[in-house]
Amino acid sequence: MPLFTFCGQQKEKESESGNESAAPEYSATYYLIRHAEKVRTDPKDPDPALNIDGMMRAKRWATYFEPIKLDEIYITKYIRTKQTISFIAQQKQISPKRYDPNTIYSEEFLKETNGKTVLIAGHSNTTPQLVNQLLGEEKFKEMDDSDNSTLFKVTIDGPDKKVETIIVE
């Protein structure tokens, strides 16, 4: 029994001296988009569908993502995010996972998406917020309500984190 205790103490010392890495390193690519254009006829409707322009944009998103391998797709509870990625989900044969924008970013999410390429459809206030969380810095503010064409591509490779902002008309 003393040998076991000694080994345990030795391991703690190694850990304290920094010989073991403290934080896990992740590697993943995240594509984050805001939902496409929505119906605005009823300002009191909390869950409007996409309008015609939005459906056309959803098809353009599918064309954009056609050559890109995706492992997972995330959507919020709102129909507009589901409709925005519907063509992509069919094309890739991926069932979207529902997420809560306020709680998606976590150690568990990073573990679950480690080594994967992920598409996340969100909203004007939540998409930049998640980009910032992934980067570990406050770089982006809320998107303009008319911006449905900005794509954020966040690449994480261990400690290296970068973002590209791409406009897809």
Protein Blocks (a to p, Z undefined) as FASTA:
>chain_A
ZZmmmmmmmmmmmmmnopacfbdcddddddddddddddfkbmklmbbcddfklmmmmmmm
mmmmmmpccfbdcddfbfklmmmmmmmmmmnopacddddfklmpcfklmmmmgoiacddd
ddfklmmmmmmmmnopafbccddfklckbccddddehjbccddddddZZ
